[in-house]
C-alpha cells in the first residue's frame, strides 16, 4: 500500500506532466504553478521561465553576514540561470521528500489540481 506522501508525489508528477502539455506557453495558471514550484525548490525570491529558450532565471537574496539568523538584503539579489532540455523532467527533479515538501505539494495540488480537470492544458 502506498503511503500518503507517495500518493501526493505521484499526483504532483501527474500535475507536472499535464502542465507541460503546451505548444508555445502554458496557461497563466500553469505558469504560476511552475514559478511556485521552482521558487520553493530553489528557495528564491523570484523565478522567471523563458519557455522559448528553455531557460530559468533565479533571483536569490544575498546574505548581509554569514550568520544564518541575520536578515537578507533584498536589494542585492544574486541572479543565476539554469538551462533545461525537458521542462517536465526538470520540474519532476525538483520534487523532494519531507514533511515541509509534503505540505507544500498538497497546497499546490489543491490550488492548481483543478486546472487538469478543467481542460486547461493547451497554451494560452
C-alpha positions, 0 to 999 in steps of 0.5 A: 500500500502506498503511503500518503506522501507517495500518493501526493508525489505521484499526483504532483508528477501527474500535475507536472506532466499535464502542465507541460502539455503546451505548444508555445506557453502554458496557461497563466495558471500553469505558469504560476504553478511552475514559478511556485514550484521552482521558487520553493525548490530553489528557495528564491525570491523570484523565478522567471521561465523563458519557455522559448529558450528553455531557460530559468532565471533565479533571483536569490537574496544575498546574505548581509553576514554569514550568520544564518539568523541575520536578515537578507538584503533584498536589494542585492539579489544574486541572479543565476540561470539554469538551462533545461532540455525537458521542462517536465523532467526538470520540474519532476527533479525538483520534487523532494521528500519531507514533511515541509515538501509534503505540505507544500505539494498538497497546497499546490495540488489543491490550488492548481489540481483543478486546472487538469480537470478543467481542460486547461492544458493547451497554451494560452 
